[in-house]
Amino acid sequence: MSETEAVEPEPELTDAEIEALASCPATQTHIGGQALLEGVMMRGRINWAVAVRTADGAIHVEEHDLPGGAKTGWKAWPVARGVWAMYETLALAMKAFGIAASLAGETEEEQLTPSEIGWTMVAGVGIAVAAFIVLPAILTNLVVGSSLTRPFLWNVVDGVLRLVVFFAYIWGVGLVPDIRRVFAYHGAEHKSIHAYEHGLPLKPRYIQRYETLHVRCGTSFLLMVMVIAILVFSAVPGRAILASLGVDATWAVVTFNILVRIVLLPLVAGLAYEITVKWAGSRSENPFVKVLLWPGMQLQRMTTREPDDGMVEVAVAALEAVADREAREAAVAVAAPVAEPELT
């Protein structure tokens, strides 16, 4: 083609073609993502990419390799693989957040420095521990009394209060304009993956027809963590352990319960991973699974917003960087290992 030749426009799909593709069962993909400040991160089998809308209106895209090699040994064990997946997800989320935060803001003065980003992440972890573990434990002790007298009721009330704090937190941060934009990018991420799973062209006019909810959303995963935590913590023989140590002081009992929740959090996350990702993720059309996942799907209505076309374009830029790289690798590879599905 000469330089003067016009590029042929992509033919539009008819309504019938769109409906036919959309009505077909979705192809399960391992690609998942995360909403960021004015951007989206997408993660695939061999790489991850971040797309961020900069102050000048351009879309900054950068791609990075994931650590190579399939999960082997204990990393492939049930539950343990969920713990490792949680660690990888958190580590990657911090890297993606750092990239987006360094680009967000209309001036250099408004953009966060690496040091500020690091302290923000540390503060975020501290606030999460205080809000979702320490605060519910203290409130439960005030409402129920010592866990030594009514351990089961104590754990149930603690779990319910943790859910209340969780819902209140999501509702509260959703009132912040910048967070509402992050929630809209979250919706763009979900919509883009829906279109990709149904084989539609990754363009806003096709993507916007989908809803902002997705079965593999991390919000649903977090809700499952909260529910499973009630069961796991209730199974801990705290009264027997404390009695064997001769401990009955109120402050010591509350401290013990807080430490138990921090120590067992990886186990809880691993169990939630097995249920939401490994089991339910591949059975999303099963009626029982739909009922099980319904609360988490509804919770996504609080953490997603309808995106505009510009936000969808950012999500697509990140998704295409991952999908195109995998397509190129697949073209030269004899076979590729099956990848674990990721949270969206």
C-alpha positions in Angstrom: 0.0 0.0 0.0 1.4 3.4 -0.9 1.5 6.3 1.6 -1.2 8.1 -0.3 -3.7 5.2 -0.1 -6.5 5.6 2.4 -6.9 2.9 5.1 -10.1 0.9 4.6 -12.5 1.7 7.5 -13.4 -1.3 9.6 -16.8 -2.6 8.6 -19.6 -2.0 11.1 -21.3 -5.0 12.6 -25.0 -5.2 12.1 -27.4 -5.4 15.1 -28.0 -9.1 14.3 -24.3 -9.8 14.2 -23.8 -8.1 17.6 -26.7 -9.9 19.2 -25.4 -13.3 17.8 -22.0 -12.7 19.3 -23.3 -11.4 22.6 -25.7 -14.3 23.0 -23.0 -16.9 22.5 -21.5 -18.4 25.7 -18.6 -16.3 26.9 -15.1 -17.7 26.3 -13.5 -17.9 29.7 -10.3 -15.9 29.7 -7.5 -15.7 32.2 -7.1 -11.9 31.7 -8.1 -9.8 34.6 -7.5 -6.2 35.7 -7.7 -3.4 38.2 -8.9 0.2 38.0 -6.4 2.9 38.8 -6.2 6.6 39.1 -7.3 7.7 35.6 -6.3 4.3 34.3 -6.6 0.6 34.1 -4.1 -2.3 34.6 -4.7 -5.6 32.8 -2.9 -8.8 33.6 -2.5 -11.8 31.3 -0.5 -15.0 31.2 2.9 -13.6 30.4 2.7 -9.9 30.8 0.8 -7.0 32.4 0.1 -3.5 31.1 -1.0 -0.2 32.5 -2.9 2.5 30.5 -3.3 5.9 32.0 -5.0 9.0 30.6 -2.5 11.8 31.1 -3.3 15.5 31.6 -2.8 16.3 27.9 -5.5 13.8 26.9 -3.1 11.2 25.6 -3.1 7.5 26.7 0.2 6.4 28.3 0.6 2.6 27.9 3.5 0.5 29.3 3.9 -3.2 29.3 5.9 -5.4 31.6 6.7 -9.1 31.7 5.4 -11.3 34.5 7.8 -13.7 36.2 8.2 -16.8 34.0 7.4 -20.4 34.8 4.3 -22.3 35.8 3.3 -22.6 39.4 4.9 -25.7 40.8 5.5 -27.3 44.2 3.5 -25.8 47.1 2.5 -22.8 44.9 0.2 -25.2 43.0 -1.4 -26.8 46.1 -5.1 -26.0 46.7 -5.5 -23.1 49.1 -1.7 -22.4 49.0 -2.0 -21.3 45.4 -4.6 -18.8 46.5 -2.3 -17.4 49.1 0.4 -17.0 46.5 -2.0 -15.5 44.0 -3.0 -13.0 46.6 0.6 -12.0 47.2 1.3 -11.7 43.5 -1.9 -9.6 43.0 -1.1 -7.2 45.8 2.5 -6.8 44.6 1.4 -6.1 41.1 -1.4 -3.8 42.3 1.2 -1.7 44.1 3.4 -1.4 41.1 0.4 -0.5 38.9 -0.8 2.1 41.4 2.7 3.6 41.5 2.7 4.1 37.8 -0.7 5.6 37.7 -0.1 7.9 40.7 3.1 9.1 39.1 1.2 10.2 36.0 -2.0 11.4 37.6 -2.4 15.2 38.1 -2.4 18.0 35.7 0.9 19.4 36.9 4.2 17.8 38.1 3.5 19.4 41.5 0.3 17.4 41.8 1.9 14.1 40.8 3.1 11.8 43.6 6.7 11.1 44.1 8.0 7.5 44.6 8.4 8.3 48.3 4.9 9.6 48.7 3.5 6.6 46.8 5.3 4.3 49.2 4.1 6.0 52.3 0.6 6.1 50.9 0.6 2.3 50.4 1.9 1.8 53.9 -0.8 4.0 55.3 -3.4 2.2 53.3 -2.4 -1.2 54.8 -2.4 0.3 58.3 -5.8 1.8 57.8 -7.2 -1.5 56.4 -5.9 -3.5 59.5 -7.3 -0.9 61.9 -10.7 -0.6 60.2 -11.4 -4.2 59.3 -9.7 -6.1 62.1 -8.9 -4.0 65.1 -12.1 -1.8 65.2 -14.6 -4.7 64.8 -12.8 -6.7 67.5 -12.9 -3.8 70.0 -16.6 -3.0 69.2 -17.5 -6.7 69.5 -15.9 -6.8 73.0 -18.0 -3.8 74.0 -21.2 -5.3 72.7 -20.8 -9.0 73.5 -18.2 -9.0 76.3 -15.3 -11.3 76.4 -14.9 -14.0 73.8 -14.1 -16.5 76.6 -17.7 -16.6 77.7 -19.5 -16.7 74.4 -16.9 -17.5 71.7 -19.3 -18.4 68.8 -21.5 -15.4 69.3 -18.4 -13.2 69.6 -17.1 -14.4 66.3 -20.4 -14.0 64.5 -20.9 -10.4 65.8 -17.3 -9.6 64.9 -17.9 -10.9 61.4 -21.1 -8.9 61.0 -19.5 -5.7 62.3 -16.6 -6.3 59.8 -19.1 -6.5 57.0 -20.8 -3.3 58.2 -17.5 -1.5 58.3 -16.7 -2.8 54.8 -20.0 -1.6 53.4 -19.7 1.8 55.1 -16.1 2.2 53.8 -17.1 1.5 50.2 -20.1 3.8 50.4 -18.0 6.5 52.0 -15.1 6.5 49.6 -17.7 6.3 46.7 -18.7 9.9 47.6 -15.2 11.2 46.8 -15.1 12.5 43.2 -11.7 11.0 42.4 -12.8 7.6 43.7 -16.0 7.7 41.7 -13.8 8.1 38.6 -11.8 5.1 39.7 -15.1 3.2 40.1 -16.0 4.2 36.5 -12.7 2.9 35.2 -13.5 -0.3 37.1 -16.7 -0.5 35.1 -14.8 0.2 31.9 -12.4 -2.7 32.8 -15.3 -5.1 33.3 -17.2 -4.0 30.1 -14.0 -4.4 28.0 -13.4 -7.9 29.3 -17.0 -8.9 28.6 -16.6 -7.8 25.0 -13.3 -9.6 24.7 -14.8 -12.8 26.1 -17.7 -12.6 23.5 -15.4 -11.9 20.6 -16.7 -8.4 19.8 -14.4 -5.7 18.4 -12.8 -3.7 21.3 -14.5 -0.4 20.4 -16.6 1.7 22.8 -19.8 1.4 20.6 -19.7 -2.4 21.2 -18.3 -2.5 24.7 -20.7 0.0 26.2 -23.6 -2.4 25.6 -22.4 -4.6 28.5 -23.1 -4.2 32.2 -20.4 -3.2 34.7 -20.6 -6.4 36.8 -18.3 -9.4 36.3 -18.2 -12.8 38.0 -14.5 -12.6 38.6 -14.4 -9.2 40.2 -12.1 -8.7 43.1 -15.0 -7.0 45.0 -16.9 -10.3 45.0 -13.7 -12.0 46.2 -13.4 -9.6 49.1 -17.0 -10.2 50.2 -16.3 -14.0 50.1 -13.2 -13.4 52.3 -15.4 -11.6 54.8 -17.9 -14.5 55.0 -15.4 -17.3 55.1 -13.5 -15.4 57.9 -16.5 -15.8 60.2 -16.4 -19.6 59.7 -12.6 -19.9 60.0 -12.3 -17.7 63.1 -15.2 -19.4 64.8 -13.3 -22.7 64.4 -10.3 -21.4 66.3 -10.3 -22.9 69.9 -9.4 -19.5 71.4 -10.9 -20.2 74.8 -8.9 -23.4 75.2 -5.7 -21.8 74.0 -6.0 -18.8 76.4 -7.0 -21.1 79.3 -3.8 -23.2 78.7 -1.8 -20.0 78.8 -3.6 -18.8 81.9 -4.7 -15.6 80.2 -8.1 -13.9 81.0 -7.4 -10.2 81.0 -9.7 -8.3 78.7 -6.9 -6.5 76.8 -5.0 -9.8 76.4 -8.0 -11.6 75.0 -8.8 -8.8 72.5 -5.2 -8.7 71.4 -5.2 -12.5 70.9 -8.3 -12.3 68.7 -6.7 -9.5 66.6 -3.5 -11.4 66.1 -5.4 -14.6 65.2 -7.2 -12.7 62.5 -4.0 -11.2 61.1 -2.2 -14.6 61.1 -5.1 -16.5 59.6 -5.9 -14.0 56.9 -3.8 -15.8 54.2 -5.7 -19.0 55.0 -9.0 -17.2 54.6 -7.9 -15.6 51.3 -6.7 -19.0 50.0 -10.1 -20.6 50.8 -11.9 -17.7 49.2 -9.7 -18.1 46.1 -10.6 -21.7 45.7 -14.3 -21.0 45.9 -14.6 -17.8 43.8 -11.9 -18.3 41.2 -11.1 -22.0 40.9 -14.6 -23.4 41.5 -17.2 -20.8 40.8 -15.3 -19.0 38.1 -15.7 -21.9 35.7 -19.3 -22.6 36.7 -20.8 -19.1 36.5 -23.9 -20.4 34.6 -24.7 -23.0 37.3 -27.9 -22.0 39.1 -26.4 -22.8 42.6 -23.3 -20.8 41.8 -25.3 -17.9 40.6 -27.1 -17.8 44.0 -23.8 -18.1 45.8 -22.2 -15.3 43.8 -25.3 -13.0 43.8 -24.4 -11.0 46.9 -20.9 -10.3 45.5 -22.3 -9.3 42.1 -24.7 -6.9 43.8 -21.9 -5.4 45.9 -20.2 -4.5 42.6 -23.0 -2.0 42.0 -21.2 0.1 44.7 -17.7 -0.3 43.3 -18.4 0.2 39.6 -19.9 3.2 37.7 -20.9 3.6 34.1 -17.8 4.8 32.2 -17.6 7.3 29.4 -16.1 6.3 26.0 -12.8 7.8 26.9 -12.5 5.6 30.0 -13.3 2.6 27.8 -10.6 3.5 25.4 -8.1 3.5 28.3 -9.2 0.0 29.4 -9.0 -1.2 25.8 -5.5 0.1 25.4 -4.3 -1.9 28.4 -6.3 -5.0 27.3 -4.9 -4.9 23.8 -1.4 -4.6 25.1 -1.8 -7.9 26.9 -3.9 -9.7 24.3 -1.7 -8.7 21.4 1.4 -9.8 23.2 -0.1 -13.2 23.9 -1.2 -13.5 20.3 2.3 -12.9 19.1 3.7 -15.4 21.6 1.1 -18.0 20.6 2.1 -17.6 17.0 5.6 -18.8 17.7 4.9 -21.2 20.5 4.2 -24.9 20.0 2.0 -25.0 23.1 1.3 -22.7 26.0 0.6 -23.7 29.6 -2.9 -23.2 30.8 -3.1 -20.1 32.9 -5.0 -19.5 36.2 -7.9 -17.1 35.8 -7.3 -13.7 37.4 -9.7 -11.5 39.4 -11.0 -8.5 37.4 
